[in-house]
Amino acid sequence: MKKILPNRIHIIGSVGSGKTTLARELSSQFNIPFYELDNVVWKRHGGHGEVRRTEKEREDYLNTLIASDSWIVEGVHNEEWVSNSFRNAEIIIFLDINYSVRTYRIIKRFILQKLRLEKSNYKPTLKIFFKMFKWNRYLKRWVNRISTINLGSMVIKY
């Protein structure tokens, strides 16, 4: 019997939980394109800055991505504009990683990005570094908000 893999996957979790790493691995292994929600919010200009998309632009862009037959979307955004991604996902993977592990990863990422040993989609500033700790603390509140969205798919907690 052939195993059927989901073609539309949404990965959620706090900062430092491993969302991007898992998305890249699944994308590579199963040849499914992956998209970071941060890159849906922001127009990146290859190290020359970034511009925030309007609400309509980001919603339209995300809806274009999820209209395809296969995709992996990863990100911590939980606003209404992301709800179509949740509703259209065949599976939602929630990375529930220990707080201290996430904290360690945030620090490690910042150091590696400042040393230019790890690529970053944004300029790694102290302001963003401290925001990551704030976002990391609010995981439980975030999960409670996500659960209020009517999810038509299966959620796997990992």
DOZA-202063 format. One line per 8 residues: number of its first residue (from 1); their letters; for each residue z, x, y of C-alpha. Coordinates in nm, 3 decimals, padded with zeros to 5 digits. Each point is the difference from the previous one (the first is absolute). Layout:
N
NUM	a	Z X Y | ...
REM end
This chain:
158
1	mkkilpnr	00.000 00.000 00.000 | -00.101 00.142 00.338 | 00.281 00.028 00.251 | -00.081 -00.179 00.324 | 00.121 00.180 00.311 | 00.058 -00.173 00.331 | -00.272 00.066 00.256 | 00.192 -00.115 00.308
9	ihiigsvg	00.333 00.177 00.044 | 00.246 -00.003 00.289 | 00.269 00.271 00.002 | 00.310 -00.049 00.213 | 00.317 00.197 00.060 | 00.191 00.183 00.267 | -00.099 00.316 00.181 | 00.012 00.287 -00.250
17	sgkttlar	-00.014 -00.222 -00.308 | -00.330 00.145 -00.124 | -00.242 -00.279 00.092 | -00.283 00.228 00.111 | 00.048 00.240 -00.291 | -00.014 -00.284 -00.253 | -00.299 -00.161 00.175 | -00.193 00.330 -00.006
25	elssqfni	00.080 00.054 -00.367 | -00.103 -00.352 -00.104 | -00.311 00.022 00.216 | -00.104 00.326 -00.160 | 00.085 -00.103 -00.354 | -00.166 -00.344 00.008 | -00.267 00.057 00.266 | 00.133 -00.270 00.233
33	pfyeldnv	-00.012 00.063 00.377 | 00.337 00.012 00.174 | 00.093 -00.080 00.356 | 00.309 00.086 00.204 | 00.116 -00.286 00.221 | 00.086 00.253 00.271 | -00.372 00.076 00.019 | -00.072 -00.370 00.035
41	vwkrhggh	00.239 -00.019 00.296 | -00.127 00.320 00.161 | -00.349 00.132 00.069 | 00.035 00.368 -00.082 | -00.209 00.253 00.188 | 00.029 00.310 -00.219 | 00.283 00.177 00.180 | -00.116 -00.122 00.342
49	gevrrtek	00.246 -00.285 00.026 | 00.013 -00.357 -00.118 | -00.050 -00.344 00.143 | 00.183 -00.310 -00.119 | -00.232 -00.278 -00.114 | 00.050 -00.344 00.151 | 00.163 -00.261 -00.223 | -00.338 -00.162 -00.063
57	eredylnt	-00.171 00.335 -00.072 | 00.259 00.107 -00.256 | 00.005 -00.342 -00.170 | -00.381 -00.009 -00.016 | -00.013 00.359 -00.127 | 00.258 -00.066 -00.273 | -00.176 -00.322 -00.104 | -00.327 00.194 -00.029
65	liasdswi	00.168 00.256 -00.228 | 00.164 -00.256 -00.226 | -00.318 -00.209 -00.028 | -00.136 00.263 -00.241 | 00.046 -00.025 -00.377 | 00.239 00.291 -00.032 | 00.247 00.167 00.231 | 00.341 00.156 00.031
73	vegvhnee	00.187 -00.068 00.323 | 00.321 00.184 00.072 | 00.233 -00.036 00.289 | 00.331 -00.116 00.132 | -00.132 -00.255 00.251 | 00.133 -00.349 -00.061 | -00.142 -00.201 00.285 | -00.207 -00.315 -00.049
81	wvsnsfrn	-00.332 00.187 00.034 | 00.070 00.176 -00.333 | 00.073 -00.320 -00.194 | -00.361 -00.042 -00.122 | 00.029 00.335 -00.172 | 00.310 -00.119 -00.185 | -00.159 -00.332 -00.090 | -00.320 00.164 -00.128
89	aeiiifld	00.170 00.277 -00.195 | -00.002 -00.033 -00.376 | 00.312 00.211 -00.009 | 00.254 00.117 00.257 | 00.190 00.318 -00.076 | 00.331 00.039 00.179 | 00.127 00.359 00.002 | 00.378 -00.032 00.017
97	inysvrty	00.094 00.366 00.031 | 00.357 00.121 00.063 | 00.093 00.037 00.369 | 00.092 00.369 -00.030 | -00.332 00.081 -00.171 | -00.190 -00.177 00.279 | 00.203 00.189 00.262 | -00.074 00.333 -00.169
105	riikrfil	-00.372 -00.084 -00.011 | -00.006 -00.092 00.371 | 00.156 00.335 00.092 | -00.225 00.195 -00.238 | -00.313 -00.178 00.128 | 00.089 00.070 00.363 | 00.059 00.372 -00.066 | -00.322 00.036 -00.201
113	qklrleks	-00.200 -00.183 00.266 | 00.148 00.208 00.283 | -00.089 00.316 -00.196 | -00.348 -00.147 -00.054 | 00.042 00.025 -00.376 | -00.046 -00.376 -00.041 | -00.261 -00.221 00.164 | 00.118 -00.276 00.231
121	nykptlki	-00.178 -00.306 00.140 | 00.215 00.028 00.313 | 00.153 00.274 00.211 | 00.339 00.077 -00.162 | 00.235 -00.030 00.297 | 00.379 -00.023 00.009 | -00.036 -00.355 00.130 | -00.194 -00.107 -00.311
129	ffkmfkwn	00.234 00.203 -00.223 | 00.303 -00.192 00.126 | -00.187 -00.332 -00.022 | -00.057 00.069 -00.369 | 00.376 00.017 -00.055 | 00.038 -00.331 00.181 | -00.270 -00.162 -00.214 | 00.154 00.154 -00.311
137	rylkrwvn	00.337 -00.169 00.074 | -00.155 -00.345 00.031 | -00.156 -00.019 -00.347 | 00.218 -00.290 -00.119 | -00.072 -00.211 00.309 | -00.370 00.076 -00.042 | 00.004 -00.104 -00.367 | 00.169 -00.328 00.090
145	ristinlg	-00.277 -00.076 00.255 | -00.272 00.085 -00.253 | 00.152 -00.242 -00.250 | -00.049 -00.288 00.244 | -00.378 00.036 -00.030 | -00.148 -00.222 -00.270 | -00.123 00.259 -00.248 | -00.255 -00.123 -00.250
153	smviky	00.017 00.311 -00.212 | 00.236 00.199 -00.212 | 00.249 00.241 00.159 | 00.106 00.309 -00.195 | 00.311 00.180 00.118 | -00.016 00.371 -00.074
REM end
